[in-house]
Each structure stands twice: as structure tokens, then as C-alpha cells.
């Protein structure tokens, strides 16, 4: 099965939440946050309840009150368009959040989560905007003098000892050391829903389809007490649960349409017979 847009976003959101688990008491996590009455959605929003309290974590050290995550899929790159779209969303969020308390650009932080280094975008920011982009720590790139505090998080460059779940966010998870570490940590937290969702998406993502059959790194699944066959069966079950009602509804509509056509044909034939019977051309 393809690791589609929604699956990737859910896995990435779960990974960020897990990475910040030690600070969950001062953070609120909201996936697919809707901006007002518009169809605009923030991929993942992290609200920091105590804005002055520092978070000594590489991906969150500059967090403020509202922390927006723009998540790019493994097969999509971070473009200039998506960058400025997110800046626009940040402005809308300030307007929406401001009530009794007035918020400014200082209260919003932007994180762009991507698998690959956004070379073209960074070149644009440096050449056209004259902004400085610096590698503050492995996998983290800060943008200076932007309207909002901004960082790029390149997951494949993150240190696994600090960002295990983000580093394992891939459809090619074959590193035995990372798999073992992931297994050990998951075993301690498998009763928590966010870990289960993450694992389900990661295992689904690592199913490969070759020569018409499903192939997978079975070691990954065996560590979690499952198998590729179980994952495939579960994916099929979830797919059936979503599509079968729609197919049944479509079939019922088609049957209704066919019955209406038959009735209309019968009425037309009856009218023709009456016209012929009365010699009406």
C-alpha cells in the first residue's frame, strides 16, 4: 500500500508528539487545525501553555505560544509556494487567536518538517530575501530575520539518539540498530494510542510491492509481534470498511436508476401503442 498524504501526516504528527513527551504537561497538540470558517488547515499545531518555560529539546528549543508544523511527504519537496503559504497561515492564526490577549508575530514559531534538505528554497531565501539560514544543530536549520521564528527540520539528518521516532520516519527502515531501539521504546509505551498509530503507519509504509507480490522487512514486523500478512490484512480490512459502504450506496443508486429507466421505457412504449391504435402519427 502507498504511504499516502494522510498516513504520512499522521505518522509525522505522532512522531513529533512522542519526541516531546517529556513536556506534555505544558503542551497541547492539535492535528489538522482549521483556521476559522475557511478550508485552510495547519498540518500540526503545538500550543505551549507556559510560553516562558524553556524546552531543552532540539526541535522545540525556540518554541513560543503557537508552534506551526508544515509537514512534507517523503515524495514531495518543500517549495517556495508552500513556505509562503505557511507564513500566510501564521498571520491568520494570529488574527484568529487574538481576543482578550493580543498576539504578535513573536508568539508564533514555524517548523517545516521534511525528509530532504530544501536546497532550492534556501537558495531563494538567501538570494531573493537576503535571509541567513544556519545549521544550528544536526538536522535543524534556523532562518534568521524572517517575520516569524522559523526552522527547517530535515528528518534524515537528525541524530537518532535524540530523535529516534522522527529519524525512523521513512519507508525504507532497514537499520537493525534503529529498529531494535524503536522496538524497546515501543514495548514500554505500547498501551498509548499515539505510539500504536505511529507504528501502524510505519509498518504499512515499509511494505514493498515487487513483481506483483508484497515484500517487506519482516524483521521490523516481528519485533512488534506482527507480520506483513497481518499488516496487509488490516490495511485491506480498513479499506473495505471505508469503500464497501460507498460501493453499496452506488450499487443501490444504479439499481434505482435502472428501475426508473425501465419504467420510463414502459411508459413510452404504452404511449406509442396508444398513438398507433388511434392512427395518430
Buried (B, 14 or more C-beta within 10 A) or exposed (E): BEBEEEBBBBBBBBBBBBBBEEBEEBBEBEBEBEBEEEEBBBBBBBBBEEEEEEBEBBBBBBBBBBBBBBBBBBEBBBBBEBBEEBBEBBBBBBEBBEEEEEBEBEBBBBBBBBBBBBEEBBEBBEEEEEBEBEEEBEBBBBBEEBEBBBBBBBBBBBBBEBBBBBBBBBBEBEBEEBBEBBBEBBEEEEEBEBBBBBBBBBBBBBBEEEEEEBEBBEEBBEBBEBBBEEBBEBBEEEEEEEEEEEEEEEEEEEEEEEEEEEEEEEEEEEEEEEEEEEEEE
